[in-house]
Amino acid sequence: METSVARKAIENMMFYLFNKFNENESVFLFGKDLGTHLWNKFVIYKFDGFRFFGECDNETRDILVERANKIYN
């Protein structure tokens, strides 16, 4: 992956978790049960996007990255 493309994807993810990700967004992406669970995890981590993202499985990460790139590209 080209450096500028990778950097943009990382920036999108950071902006998304900081500015857009909330309980409604989580439920929209993952459904009520999983979305609420993930949101609660995000809150427990004190909104630390890096730690939250690091604890997610690959499928969840893919969904979050795709959504971030859709919103911020």
N, CA, C and O atoms as a Tinker XYZ file with bonds, in Angstrom:
   292  protein
     1  N      0.850000   -1.177000    0.000000    73     2
     2  CA     0.000000    0.000000    0.000000    64     1     3
     3  C      0.893000    1.237000    0.000000    63     2     4     5
     4  O      1.873000    1.309000    0.741000    81     3
     5  N      0.554000    2.173000   -0.811000    73     3     6
     6  CA     1.301000    3.426000   -0.887000    64     5     7
     7  C      1.200000    4.169000    0.448000    63     6     8     9
     8  O      0.155000    4.143000    1.099000    81     7
     9  N      2.272000    4.821000    0.846000    73     7    10
    10  CA     2.336000    5.487000    2.143000    64     9    11
    11  C      1.225000    6.511000    2.320000    63    10    12    13
    12  O      0.601000    6.562000    3.380000    81    11
    13  N      0.966000    7.325000    1.310000    73    11    14
    14  CA    -0.062000    8.362000    1.443000    64    13    15
    15  C     -1.458000    7.749000    1.580000    63    14    16    17
    16  O     -2.310000    8.308000    2.271000    81    15
    17  N     -1.699000    6.616000    0.935000    73    15    18
    18  CA    -2.990000    5.926000    1.047000    64    17    19
    19  C     -3.143000    5.346000    2.448000    63    18    20    21
    20  O     -4.205000    5.457000    3.060000    81    19
    21  N     -2.084000    4.731000    2.950000    73    19    22
    22  CA    -2.116000    4.160000    4.298000    64    21    23
    23  C     -2.305000    5.260000    5.344000    63    22    24    25
    24  O     -3.066000    5.105000    6.298000    81    23
    25  N     -1.604000    6.362000    5.146000    73    23    26
    26  CA    -1.729000    7.475000    6.087000    64    25    27
    27  C     -3.146000    8.018000    6.096000    63    26    28    29
    28  O     -3.687000    8.306000    7.164000    81    27
    29  N     -3.756000    8.163000    4.932000    73    27    30
    30  CA    -5.122000    8.678000    4.840000    64    29    31
    31  C     -6.089000    7.726000    5.545000    63    30    32    33
    32  O     -7.003000    8.179000    6.234000    81    31
    33  N     -5.901000    6.420000    5.385000    73    31    34
    34  CA    -6.771000    5.441000    6.040000    64    33    35
    35  C     -6.661000    5.546000    7.560000    63    34    36    37
    36  O     -7.663000    5.456000    8.270000    81    35
    37  N     -5.438000    5.736000    8.051000    73    35    38
    38  CA    -5.234000    5.893000    9.495000    64    37    39
    39  C     -5.874000    7.185000    9.987000    63    38    40    41
    40  O     -6.538000    7.192000   11.023000    81    39
    41  N     -5.681000    8.265000    9.261000    73    39    42
    42  CA    -6.295000    9.539000    9.637000    64    41    43
    43  C     -7.811000    9.428000    9.659000    63    42    44    45
    44  O     -8.459000    9.913000   10.585000    81    43
    45  N     -8.375000    8.791000    8.644000    73    43    46
    46  CA    -9.825000    8.610000    8.594000    64    45    47
    47  C    -10.317000    7.857000    9.827000    63    46    48    49
    48  O    -11.318000    8.234000   10.435000    81    47
    49  N     -9.608000    6.794000   10.187000    73    47    50
    50  CA    -9.997000    5.992000   11.337000    64    49    51
    51  C     -9.945000    6.805000   12.616000    63    50    52    53
    52  O    -10.855000    6.727000   13.442000    81    51
    53  N     -8.876000    7.594000   12.788000    73    51    54
    54  CA    -8.738000    8.421000   13.989000    64    53    55
    55  C     -9.849000    9.470000   14.057000    63    54    56    57
    56  O    -10.471000    9.646000   15.105000    81    55
    57  N    -10.098000   10.160000   12.956000    73    55    58
    58  CA   -11.166000   11.165000   12.931000    64    57    59
    59  C    -12.517000   10.531000   13.214000    63    58    60    61
    60  O    -13.333000   11.086000   13.949000    81    59
    61  N    -12.745000    9.371000   12.628000    73    59    62
    62  CA   -14.020000    8.683000   12.802000    64    61    63
    63  C    -14.249000    8.322000   14.268000    63    62    64    65
    64  O    -15.308000    8.627000   14.816000    81    63
    65  N    -13.287000    7.686000   14.901000    73    63    66
    66  CA   -13.469000    7.283000   16.292000    64    65    67
    67  C    -13.581000    8.493000   17.212000    63    66    68    69
    68  O    -14.299000    8.444000   18.210000    81    67
    69  N    -12.886000    9.568000   16.892000    73    67    70
    70  CA   -12.916000   10.753000   17.736000    64    69    71
    71  C    -14.181000   11.599000   17.518000    63    70    72    73
    72  O    -14.752000   12.120000   18.477000    81    71
    73  N    -14.612000   11.733000   16.275000    73    71    74
    74  CA   -15.688000   12.674000   15.951000    64    73    75
    75  C    -17.056000   12.053000   15.702000    63    74    76    77
    76  O    -18.077000   12.668000   16.009000    81    75
    77  N    -17.091000   10.865000   15.161000    73    75    78
    78  CA   -18.361000   10.324000   14.659000    64    77    79
    79  C    -18.870000    9.113000   15.440000    63    78    80    81
    80  O    -20.079000    8.933000   15.581000    81    79
    81  N    -17.963000    8.289000   15.944000    73    79    82
    82  CA   -18.375000    7.043000   16.569000    64    81    83
    83  C    -19.102000    7.334000   17.876000    63    82    84    85
    84  O    -18.564000    7.982000   18.774000    81    83
    85  N    -20.329000    6.844000   17.963000    73    83    86
    86  CA   -21.139000    6.979000   19.166000    64    85    87
    87  C    -22.046000    5.756000   19.258000    63    86    88    89
    88  O    -21.959000    4.858000   18.421000    81    87
    89  N    -22.899000    5.714000   20.248000    73    87    90
    90  CA   -23.736000    4.529000   20.435000    64    89    91
    91  C    -24.653000    4.291000   19.239000    63    90    92    93
    92  O    -24.798000    3.151000   18.799000    81    91
    93  N    -25.265000    5.326000   18.713000    73    91    94
    94  CA   -26.151000    5.170000   17.551000    64    93    95
    95  C    -25.390000    4.651000   16.332000    63    94    96    97
    96  O    -25.887000    3.792000   15.605000    81    95
    97  N    -24.209000    5.165000   16.115000    73    95    98
    98  CA   -23.382000    4.725000   14.994000    64    97    99
    99  C    -22.980000    3.264000   15.170000    63    98   100   101
   100  O    -22.985000    2.493000   14.210000    81    99
   101  N    -22.634000    2.888000   16.388000    73    99   102
   102  CA   -22.249000    1.509000   16.668000    64   101   103
   103  C    -23.413000    0.549000   16.417000    63   102   104   105
   104  O    -23.228000   -0.512000   15.821000    81   103
   105  N    -24.604000    0.921000   16.867000    73   103   106
   106  CA   -25.793000    0.086000   16.642000    64   105   107
   107  C    -26.120000    0.029000   15.154000    63   106   108   109
   108  O    -26.512000   -1.025000   14.655000    81   107
   109  N    -25.968000    1.125000   14.444000    73   107   110
   110  CA   -26.201000    1.151000   13.005000    64   109   111
   111  C    -25.287000    0.158000   12.287000    63   110   112   113
   112  O    -25.731000   -0.569000   11.398000    81   111
   113  N    -24.017000    0.129000   12.672000    73   111   114
   114  CA   -23.039000   -0.735000   12.004000    64   113   115
   115  C    -23.151000   -2.201000   12.392000    63   114   116   117
   116  O    -22.980000   -3.084000   11.551000    81   115
   117  N    -23.439000   -2.465000   13.664000    73   115   118
   118  CA   -23.313000   -3.825000   14.178000    64   117   119
   119  C    -24.606000   -4.437000   14.709000    63   118   120   121
   120  O    -24.598000   -5.578000   15.171000    81   119
   121  N    -25.707000   -3.708000   14.652000    73   119   122
   122  CA   -26.949000   -4.224000   15.216000    64   121   123
   123  C    -27.023000   -3.894000   16.699000    63   122   124   125
   124  O    -26.037000   -3.486000   17.312000    81   123
   125  N    -28.202000   -4.078000   17.257000    73   123   126
   126  CA   -28.457000   -3.638000   18.635000    64   125   127
   127  C    -27.537000   -4.311000   19.653000    63   126   128   129
   128  O    -26.870000   -3.619000   20.422000    81   127
   129  N    -27.490000   -5.619000   19.675000    73   127   130
   130  CA   -26.734000   -6.314000   20.727000    64   129   131
   131  C    -25.229000   -6.086000   20.623000    63   130   132   133
   132  O    -24.600000   -5.633000   21.579000    81   131
   133  N    -24.657000   -6.397000   19.471000    73   131   134
   134  CA   -23.213000   -6.226000   19.308000    64   133   135
   135  C    -22.836000   -4.748000   19.332000    63   134   136   137
   136  O    -21.808000   -4.378000   19.899000    81   135
   137  N    -23.663000   -3.905000   18.721000    73   135   138
   138  CA   -23.387000   -2.475000   18.710000    64   137   139
   139  C    -23.352000   -1.887000   20.106000    63   138   140   141
   140  O    -22.475000   -1.083000   20.422000    81   139
   141  N    -24.301000   -2.282000   20.948000    73   139   142
   142  CA   -24.326000   -1.810000   22.337000    64   141   143
   143  C    -23.118000   -2.348000   23.095000    63   142   144   145
   144  O    -22.493000   -1.623000   23.868000    81   143
   145  N    -22.794000   -3.604000   22.875000    73   143   146
   146  CA   -21.615000   -4.200000   23.522000    64   145   147
   147  C    -20.337000   -3.446000   23.144000    63   146   148   149
   148  O    -19.531000   -3.112000   24.013000    81   147
   149  N    -20.156000   -3.180000   21.852000    73   147   150
   150  CA   -18.955000   -2.477000   21.408000    64   149   151
   151  C    -18.921000   -1.050000   21.936000    63   150   152   153
   152  O    -17.859000   -0.557000   22.316000    81   151
   153  N    -20.061000   -0.387000   21.963000    73   151   154
   154  CA   -20.102000    0.971000   22.497000    64   153   155
   155  C    -19.711000    0.971000   23.974000    63   154   156   157
   156  O    -18.935000    1.820000   24.412000    81   155
   157  N    -20.246000    0.021000   24.738000    73   155   158
   158  CA   -19.899000   -0.071000   26.159000    64   157   159
   159  C    -18.404000   -0.324000   26.349000    63   158   160   161
   160  O    -17.791000    0.206000   27.275000    81   159
   161  N    -17.833000   -1.124000   25.480000    73   159   162
   162  CA   -16.391000   -1.387000   25.524000    64   161   163
   163  C    -15.623000   -0.087000   25.258000    63   162   164   165
   164  O    -14.633000    0.200000   25.930000    81   163
   165  N    -16.079000    0.689000   24.284000    73   163   166
   166  CA   -15.444000    1.964000   23.950000    64   165   167
   167  C    -15.497000    2.908000   25.152000    63   166   168   169
   168  O    -14.523000    3.603000   25.441000    81   167
   169  N    -16.625000    2.932000   25.844000    73   167   170
   170  CA   -16.785000    3.782000   27.028000    64   169   171
   171  C    -15.859000    3.304000   28.152000    63   170   172   173
   172  O    -15.211000    4.117000   28.810000    81   171
   173  N    -15.799000    1.992000   28.368000    73   171   174
   174  CA   -14.919000    1.432000   29.408000    64   173   175
   175  C    -13.471000    1.830000   29.151000    63   174   176   177
   176  O    -12.721000    2.093000   30.091000    81   175
   177  N    -13.079000    1.873000   27.886000    73   175   178
   178  CA   -11.718000    2.276000   27.519000    64   177   179
   179  C    -11.551000    3.794000   27.518000    63   178   180   181
   180  O    -10.553000    4.321000   27.027000    81   179
   181  N    -12.552000    4.490000   28.080000    73   179   182
   182  CA   -12.515000    5.959000   28.200000    64   181   183
   183  C    -12.321000    6.637000   26.846000    63   182   184   185
   184  O    -11.582000    7.614000   26.722000    81   183
   185  N    -12.996000    6.099000   25.841000    73   183   186
   186  CA   -12.991000    6.650000   24.488000    64   185   187
   187  C    -11.606000    6.640000   23.856000    63   186   188   189
   188  O    -11.315000    7.457000   22.982000    81   187
   189  N    -10.757000    5.725000   24.291000    73   187   190
   190  CA    -9.417000    5.559000   23.726000    64   189   191
   191  C     -9.540000    4.723000   22.450000    63   190   192   193
   192  O     -9.602000    3.495000   22.507000    81   191
   193  N     -9.575000    5.391000   21.318000    73   191   194
   194  CA    -9.779000    4.729000   20.037000    64   193   195
   195  C     -8.705000    3.719000   19.696000    63   194   196   197
   196  O     -8.996000    2.685000   19.095000    81   195
   197  N     -7.464000    4.004000   20.071000    73   195   198
   198  CA    -6.375000    3.073000   19.776000    64   197   199
   199  C     -6.551000    1.761000   20.539000    63   198   200   201
   200  O     -6.427000    0.677000   19.968000    81   199
   201  N     -6.839000    1.872000   21.820000    73   199   202
   202  CA    -7.029000    0.669000   22.632000    64   201   203
   203  C     -8.258000   -0.106000   22.171000    63   202   204   205
   204  O     -8.219000   -1.330000   22.049000    81   203
   205  N     -9.345000    0.611000   21.917000    73   203   206
   206  CA   -10.576000   -0.022000   21.450000    64   205   207
   207  C    -10.332000   -0.766000   20.143000    63   206   208   209
   208  O    -10.698000   -1.934000   20.011000    81   207
   209  N     -9.720000   -0.095000   19.187000    73   207   210
   210  CA    -9.456000   -0.707000   17.885000    64   209   211
   211  C     -8.550000   -1.921000   18.032000    63   210   212   213
   212  O     -8.741000   -2.931000   17.353000    81   211
   213  N     -7.570000   -1.823000   18.911000    73   211   214
   214  CA    -6.657000   -2.926000   19.150000    64   213   215
   215  C     -7.330000   -4.151000   19.745000    63   214   216   217
   216  O     -6.864000   -5.272000   19.542000    81   215
   217  N     -8.410000   -3.956000   20.470000    73   215   218
   218  CA    -9.131000   -5.062000   21.100000    64   217   219
   219  C    -10.166000   -5.698000   20.174000    63   218   220   221
   220  O    -10.695000   -6.767000   20.480000    81   219
   221  N    -10.453000   -5.061000   19.062000    73   219   222
   222  CA   -11.463000   -5.581000   18.131000    64   221   223
   223  C    -10.885000   -6.716000   17.288000    63   222   224   225
   224  O     -9.680000   -6.776000   17.044000    81   223
   225  N    -11.763000   -7.609000   16.853000    73   223   226
   226  CA   -11.326000   -8.657000   15.931000    64   225   227
   227  C    -11.215000   -8.073000   14.520000    63   226   228   229
   228  O    -11.648000   -6.947000   14.273000    81   227
   229  N    -10.641000   -8.836000   13.609000    73   227   230
   230  CA   -10.392000   -8.330000   12.253000    64   229   231
   231  C    -11.664000   -7.940000   11.519000    63   230   232   233
   232  O    -11.672000   -6.943000   10.796000    81   231
   233  N    -12.729000   -8.696000   11.687000    73   231   234
   234  CA   -13.986000   -8.377000   11.007000    64   233   235
   235  C    -14.538000   -7.034000   11.488000    63   234   236   237
   236  O    -14.985000   -6.216000   10.685000    81   235
   237  N    -14.502000   -6.817000   12.787000    73   235   238
   238  CA   -14.974000   -5.545000   13.349000    64   237   239
   239  C    -14.098000   -4.397000   12.872000    63   238   240   241
   240  O    -14.602000   -3.331000   12.517000    81   239
   241  N    -12.789000   -4.612000   12.863000    73   239   242
   242  CA   -11.869000   -3.579000   12.373000    64   241   243
   243  C    -12.168000   -3.231000   10.921000    63   242   244   245
   244  O    -12.188000   -2.056000   10.554000    81   243
   245  N    -12.400000   -4.244000   10.099000    73   243   246
   246  CA   -12.700000   -3.994000    8.680000    64   245   247
   247  C    -13.946000   -3.130000    8.534000    63   246   248   249
   248  O    -13.965000   -2.201000    7.727000    81   247
   249  N    -14.980000   -3.427000    9.304000    73   247   250
   250  CA   -16.226000   -2.658000    9.236000    64   249   251
   251  C    -15.977000   -1.216000    9.651000    63   250   252   253
   252  O    -16.464000   -0.292000    9.000000    81   251
   253  N    -15.229000   -1.014000   10.721000    73   251   254
   254  CA   -14.937000    0.341000   11.191000    64   253   255
   255  C    -14.106000    1.124000   10.171000    63   254   256   257
   256  O    -14.381000    2.295000    9.910000    81   255
   257  N    -13.102000    0.481000    9.604000    73   255   258
   258  CA   -12.238000    1.166000    8.618000    64   257   259
   259  C    -13.039000    1.509000    7.364000    63   258   260   261
   260  O    -12.910000    2.613000    6.835000    81   259
   261  N    -13.853000    0.592000    6.888000    73   259   262
   262  CA   -14.680000    0.862000    5.705000    64   261   263
   263  C    -15.617000    2.045000    5.948000    63   262   264   265
   264  O    -15.775000    2.907000    5.084000    81   263
   265  N    -16.236000    2.080000    7.131000    73   263   266
   266  CA   -17.152000    3.169000    7.456000    64   265   267
   267  C    -16.392000    4.496000    7.550000    63   266   268   269
   268  O    -16.851000    5.520000    7.043000    81   267
   269  N    -15.231000    4.467000    8.200000    73   267   270
   270  CA   -14.421000    5.689000    8.337000    64   269   271
   271  C    -14.031000    6.224000    6.966000    63   270   272   273
   272  O    -14.122000    7.425000    6.712000    81   271
   273  N    -13.598000    5.333000    6.087000    73   271   274
   274  CA   -13.193000    5.772000    4.747000    64   273   275
   275  C    -14.382000    6.252000    3.931000    63   274   276   277
   276  O    -14.246000    7.165000    3.116000    81   275
   277  N    -15.542000    5.650000    4.140000    73   275   278
   278  CA   -16.744000    6.104000    3.434000    64   277   279
   279  C    -17.116000    7.528000    3.871000    63   278   280   281
   280  O    -17.506000    8.349000    3.041000    81   279
   281  N    -16.998000    7.811000    5.143000    73   279   282
   282  CA   -17.382000    9.120000    5.660000    64   281   283
   283  C    -16.348000   10.187000    5.331000    63   282   284   285
   284  O    -16.712000   11.302000    4.954000    81   283
   285  N    -15.080000    9.868000    5.465000    73   283   286
   286  CA   -14.027000   10.895000    5.370000    64   285   287
   287  C    -13.296000   10.941000    4.039000    63   286   288   289
   288  O    -12.427000   11.794000    3.859000    81   287
   289  N    -13.607000   10.071000    3.111000    73   287   290
   290  CA   -12.972000   10.167000    1.782000    64   289   291
   291  C    -13.797000   10.977000    0.842000    63   290   292
   292  O    -13.415000   11.160000   -0.314000    81   291
